[in-house]
C-alpha cells in the first residue's frame, strides 16, 4: 500500500528529493492532483539522484557502474506522460506474473491489456515511497524508458530496479542494496517482473 499523497510529499521533502521542483512548488502542485490512491511522480526527477536515497535495511541504493547514462533513458513515443510538473500513477503492479519473459515480448502484451509500462524514474520513485515493493527474487523492469542512439535506433538495454548480490563491480559491501541497472531487451529473467500502471493522471 502506498502512503497518502500528503505523506508522499512530506517524504520527498524530508529526503531533499523534490528536484526539479522546490519543496513549496511540489506542495502546491500535489494539491491539484485527484484525491485517490496512487504514486505521486515528480516529472523530470533524475534516477541517478534518487537511487542513493533508496534504502533496504541499512544499505543505500546505487546505479550500476556501467549505466552512467541512466538519466538519458526517456519515455518511448507511445508511452503517454502528462505535461505537468507532477502526476498520479494509478493501478501499480509489479508484474510478477510476467517474469521469465523478455522486454521485447512483454511490451506489446502490456499494450494489448491496456497497461502502460513504468518509466525508470517512476520505478525508482515507487521504491522510494514503498521500499517493501522490492523483494529478493521479485524485482522489476521499467521498460517504458529506453535510450535512443544518435542514429535513431534504440539501445538494447532496458532499465530495471532490483537487489544487488554484492558481486562484480557492485562490491561486497553493497550486497542486499537496492540497485538501478539494466538487462538486454531480448533476455529473460525468472526474478524480474515488468512494472506497469493503469493510468497517469495530472
C-alpha positions in Angstrom: 0.0 0.0 0.0 1.2 3.5 -0.8 1.2 6.3 1.7 -1.3 9.1 1.2 -0.4 11.9 -1.2 0.4 14.4 1.7 2.6 11.7 3.3 4.4 11.1 0.0 5.0 14.8 -0.4 6.4 15.0 3.2 8.7 12.1 2.5 10.2 13.7 -0.7 10.7 17.0 1.1 12.4 15.3 4.1 14.7 13.4 1.8 15.6 16.5 -0.3 14.1 14.7 -3.3 11.8 17.3 -4.8 14.0 18.4 -7.8 13.5 19.8 -10.3 10.8 21.4 -8.1 11.3 23.3 -4.9 9.5 21.9 -1.8 6.9 24.6 -2.0 6.3 24.1 -5.7 5.9 20.4 -5.0 3.3 21.0 -2.3 1.3 23.4 -4.4 1.4 21.1 -7.5 0.4 18.0 -5.5 -2.7 19.7 -4.1 -4.1 19.9 -7.6 -3.9 16.1 -8.1 -7.0 13.9 -7.8 -7.6 12.7 -4.2 -7.3 9.0 -4.8 -4.7 6.2 -4.3 -1.6 6.3 -6.5 2.0 7.2 -6.7 3.0 10.9 -6.7 5.5 11.2 -9.5 7.7 14.2 -9.9 8.2 14.7 -13.6 11.9 15.0 -14.6 13.3 13.6 -11.4 16.7 12.1 -12.2 17.1 8.4 -11.4 20.8 8.9 -10.6 19.9 11.5 -7.9 17.1 9.4 -6.4 18.9 6.0 -6.4 21.2 6.8 -3.5 18.2 7.8 -1.4 16.7 4.3 -1.7 17.2 2.1 1.4 16.9 -1.6 2.2 17.8 -2.1 5.8 21.0 -0.1 6.3 22.0 -0.3 2.6 21.8 2.7 0.3 20.7 2.3 -3.3 23.0 2.9 -6.3 23.2 2.9 -10.1 25.4 0.3 -11.6 28.8 1.4 -12.8 28.2 0.9 -16.5 25.0 2.9 -16.5 26.4 6.5 -16.3 23.7 7.5 -18.8 20.7 6.4 -16.6 19.2 9.9 -16.7 19.2 9.8 -20.5 16.6 7.0 -20.7 13.4 8.6 -21.9 9.8 7.5 -22.5 9.1 5.6 -25.6 6.9 7.5 -28.1 3.7 5.6 -27.3 4.1 5.9 -23.5 1.9 8.9 -22.7 3.2 11.1 -19.9 1.3 14.1 -18.7 2.8 17.5 -19.5 2.7 18.5 -15.8 5.2 19.0 -13.0 3.7 16.2 -11.0 1.2 13.4 -11.8 -0.5 10.5 -10.3 0.5 7.0 -11.3 -2.5 4.7 -10.7 -3.1 0.9 -10.6 0.5 -0.1 -10.0 1.5 -3.7 -10.5 5.0 -5.2 -10.1 4.3 -7.6 -12.9 5.4 -10.8 -11.2 3.2 -12.9 -13.5 5.3 -11.7 -16.5 8.6 -12.9 -15.1 10.7 -15.2 -17.3 9.7 -13.3 -20.4 11.8 -10.7 -22.3 11.1 -7.0 -22.6 10.6 -7.4 -26.3 7.9 -10.0 -25.6 6.2 -8.1 -22.7 6.0 -4.6 -24.2 3.3 -5.4 -26.8 1.5 -7.6 -24.2 1.1 -4.7 -21.8 -0.4 -2.6 -24.7 -2.9 -5.3 -25.5 -4.1 -5.4 -21.9 -4.4 -1.6 -21.6 -1.5 -1.3 -19.2 1.4 1.2 -19.5 4.9 0.2 -18.6 6.7 2.2 -15.9 9.5 4.6 -16.6 12.8 4.3 -14.8 12.2 7.4 -12.8 8.7 6.1 -11.8 10.1 2.8 -10.7 12.7 4.4 -8.5 10.1 6.8 -7.0 7.9 3.8 -6.3 10.6 2.1 -4.3 11.4 5.4 -2.6 7.9 5.6 -1.3 7.3 1.9 -0.7 10.6 0.1 -0.1 8.8 -3.2 0.5 7.9 -3.4 -3.2 11.4 -4.5 -3.9 11.9 -8.1 -2.6 14.6 -10.7 -3.1 13.7 -12.7 -6.3 10.8 -10.5 -7.0 12.1 -7.3 -8.6 11.0 -5.4 -11.7 11.9 -3.8 -15.0 10.8 -0.4 -16.2 10.6 -0.9 -19.9 8.7 2.3 -20.7 12.1 4.1 -20.7 14.7 3.4 -23.4 17.8 5.2 -24.7 17.8 6.3 -28.3 21.2 6.3 -30.1 22.3 9.2 -32.3 21.3 7.3 -35.4 17.7 6.9 -34.1 17.8 3.2 -33.2 17.1 2.0 -29.6 19.9 1.0 -27.3 19.4 -2.7 -26.5 19.5 -2.0 -22.7 16.2 -1.9 -20.7 16.3 -0.4 -17.2 15.4 -2.3 -14.1 15.4 -2.0 -10.3 16.5 -4.9 -8.2 18.6 -6.0 -5.3 22.4 -6.4 -5.5 24.1 -9.7 -4.7 27.3 -7.8 -4.0 29.2 -9.4 -6.8 31.5 -8.0 -9.5 31.8 -4.2 -9.6 28.9 -3.7 -7.2 31.3 -4.7 -4.3 30.6 -7.0 -1.4 29.6 -4.0 0.8 26.6 -3.4 -1.4 25.1 -6.9 -1.1 21.3 -6.5 -0.5 21.3 -2.8 -1.5 18.7 -1.5 -4.0 20.2 -1.4 -7.4 19.3 0.5 -10.6 20.6 -1.4 -13.6 19.7 -2.8 -17.0 19.1 -6.0 -18.9 19.1 -6.8 -22.6 15.8 -6.3 -24.4 15.8 -9.8 -25.7 16.7 -11.6 -22.4 14.5 -13.4 -19.9 14.9 -13.4 -16.2 12.9 -15.5 -13.7 13.3 -13.0 -10.9 12.3 -9.8 -12.8 8.7 -8.8 -13.4 7.5 -5.9 -15.5 6.1 -2.9 -13.6 3.1 -1.3 -15.1 0.2 1.1 -14.3 -3.3 1.5 -15.4 -3.1 5.3 -15.9 -1.1 8.5 -15.5 -3.3 11.4 -14.3 -2.5 15.1 -13.9 
